[in-house]
């Protein structure tokens, strides 16, 4: 009896949305929700930390930079773990890594201790990103790939918004550490949920563990209507040069240009977004808002980001990476205007909300775009290394901003410098758009030629 092969890539790409997709998307949203809680805990807590430890803005920079340093290491380390041991393992370990240090923060008595814990938290925050992006990219139907990743990041924005509410209402009662403790506690609960419910990527299993019983279970869940018997074999059809793991795949074909462009885009985009997010509460207080107003504005900005991400997700799926230029331009203009001297609180709040919301949407658009440029065997590594360049910028940007604030430069000048890298991001996204079209045309040409080759072989 002959073996019947089922290409899981084609099976997943053309499926209608079902319970399988909604489960993975929901769990991805929850993972990134807690990631957002943890990420913004130090950002919204920065003013309270400064007051508690009696330090100026430059003094709290070590805490912010330590967290971003951990994120850089984590994105590279857990990206490799995801490609070797699976997206599920990488994601769960990442959640555990960013939860435990948050719980320990209540015992901190110095900024140095807090900086160490933020580095450890950053390992997990950086680690979940490449694994969640890979899992969502590999599980989504083809026409929803970018949307899946960016909708997943709505959870991240919601986490940012909720932790700002925690800071606004609970910090005056329980002190600065409450934001870290809440994020850690929620993350620990999530670990238990993921152990029970999070499925492994079907594409990953087909490549790495084709005989695993879990692969059969996942395919039956994703496609209950297909016939599966003892002679059914699941495969993932890929080009011949993408059959085995090799980091050289980062630079083959169109990726020879796409990979450097992605690195440049990530680096420059993170310079703006991560710096803005890290210092946003401080910027708002410098612009004239009261501490509670600043925390609430931070929260509203990320609620706005959820809408901006949804809009941009569909635009990127429909029109490609060039759609990100739209959101980057809006954020660029609002950031520069936000620093205008003499703005009233009534003007500062909406301008700040739009600036951060569209900056967040631009940020998440890159996360939605990057996975599509890499094959399954190196997807986590590809995403992890690209985001690693961004994480490096996330260390540099907040530090430089801290020095600019310490030099007492005018707020508009500081914000103009923070916004400037978006010009390069826009250029990179336009170039990536052209490369994506070339990849799509090449794939269509190859697909069209396969029936012809098969006919020639049988003639």
RASULUR-V309551 format. One record per backbone hydrogen bond with DSSP energy under -1.0 kcal/mol. NH is the residue of the N-H (numbers start at 0). CO is the residue of the C=O. Records with the same first field share a line. If there is no record, write none. Layout:
BEGIN
NH = CO  CO
END
This chain:
BEGIN
3 = 230
5 = 232
7 = 234
10 = 6
11 = 7
12 = 8
13 = 9
21 = 17
22 = 18
23 = 19
24 = 20
25 = 21
26 = 22
27 = 23
28 = 24
29 = 25
30 = 26
31 = 27
32 = 28
33 = 29
34 = 30
35 = 31
36 = 32
37 = 33
38 = 34
39 = 35
43 = 39
44 = 40
48 = 44
49 = 45
50 = 46
51 = 47
52 = 48
54 = 49
63 = 59
64 = 60
65 = 61
66 = 62
67 = 63
68 = 64
69 = 65
70 = 66
71 = 67
72 = 68
73 = 69
74 = 70
75 = 71
76 = 72
77 = 73
79 = 75
80 = 76
81 = 77
82 = 78
83 = 79
84 = 80
85 = 81
89 = 85
90 = 86
91 = 87
92 = 88
93 = 89
94 = 90
95 = 91
96 = 92
97 = 93
99 = 95
102 = 98
103 = 99
106 = 103
107 = 104
113 = 109
114 = 110
115 = 111
116 = 112
117 = 113
118 = 114
119 = 115
120 = 116
121 = 117
122 = 118
123 = 119
124 = 120
125 = 121
126 = 122
127 = 123
131 = 127
132 = 128
133 = 129
134 = 130
135 = 131
136 = 132
137 = 133
138 = 134
139 = 135
141 = 12
143 = 140
144 = 141
147 = 143
148 = 144
149 = 145
150 = 146
151 = 147
152 = 148
153 = 150
154 = 151
156 = 152
157 = 153
158 = 154
159 = 155
160 = 156
161 = 157
162 = 158
163 = 159
164 = 160
165 = 161
166 = 162
167 = 163
168 = 164
169 = 165
173 = 169
174 = 170
177 = 174
180 = 176
181 = 177
182 = 178
183 = 179
184 = 180
185 = 181
186 = 182
187 = 183
188 = 184
189 = 185
190 = 186
191 = 187
192 = 188
193 = 189
194 = 190
195 = 191
196 = 192
197 = 193
204 = 200
205 = 201
206 = 202
207 = 203
208 = 204
211 = 208
214 = 211
216 = 212
217 = 213
218 = 214
219 = 215
220 = 216
221 = 217
222 = 218
225 = 222
231 = 228
232 = 3
234 = 5
241 = 238
242 = 239
248 = 245
249 = 246
250 = 247
251 = 248
254 = 251
255 = 252
256 = 253
257 = 253
258 = 254
260 = 256
261 = 257
262 = 258
263 = 259
264 = 260
265 = 261
266 = 262
267 = 263
268 = 264
269 = 265
270 = 266
271 = 267
272 = 268
273 = 269
275 = 271
276 = 272
277 = 273
278 = 274
282 = 278
283 = 279
284 = 280
285 = 281
286 = 282
287 = 284
288 = 283
293 = 289
294 = 290
295 = 291
296 = 292
297 = 293
298 = 294
299 = 295
300 = 296
301 = 297
302 = 298
303 = 299
304 = 300
305 = 301
307 = 303
308 = 304
309 = 305
310 = 306
311 = 307
312 = 308
313 = 309
314 = 310
315 = 311
316 = 312
317 = 313
318 = 314
319 = 315
322 = 319
323 = 320
324 = 321
327 = 323
328 = 324
329 = 325
330 = 326
331 = 327
332 = 328
333 = 329
334 = 330
335 = 331
336 = 332
337 = 333
339 = 336
342 = 339
347 = 343
348 = 344
350 = 346
351 = 347
352 = 348
353 = 349
354 = 350
355 = 351
356 = 352
357 = 353
358 = 354
359 = 355
360 = 356
361 = 357
362 = 358
363 = 359
364 = 360
365 = 361
366 = 362
367 = 363
368 = 364
369 = 365
371 = 368
372 = 369
373 = 370
377 = 374
381 = 377
382 = 378
383 = 379
384 = 380
385 = 381
386 = 382
387 = 383
388 = 384
389 = 385
390 = 386
391 = 387
392 = 388
393 = 389
395 = 391
396 = 392
398 = 394
399 = 395
400 = 396
401 = 397
402 = 398
403 = 399
404 = 400
405 = 401
406 = 402
407 = 404
408 = 403
413 = 409
414 = 410
415 = 411
416 = 412
417 = 413
418 = 414
419 = 415
421 = 418
422 = 419
424 = 420
425 = 421
426 = 422
427 = 423
428 = 424
429 = 425
430 = 426
431 = 427
432 = 428
433 = 429
434 = 430
435 = 431
436 = 432
437 = 433
438 = 434
439 = 435
440 = 436
441 = 437
442 = 438
443 = 439
444 = 440
445 = 441
446 = 442
447 = 443
448 = 444
449 = 445
452 = 448
453 = 449
454 = 450
455 = 451
456 = 452
457 = 453
END
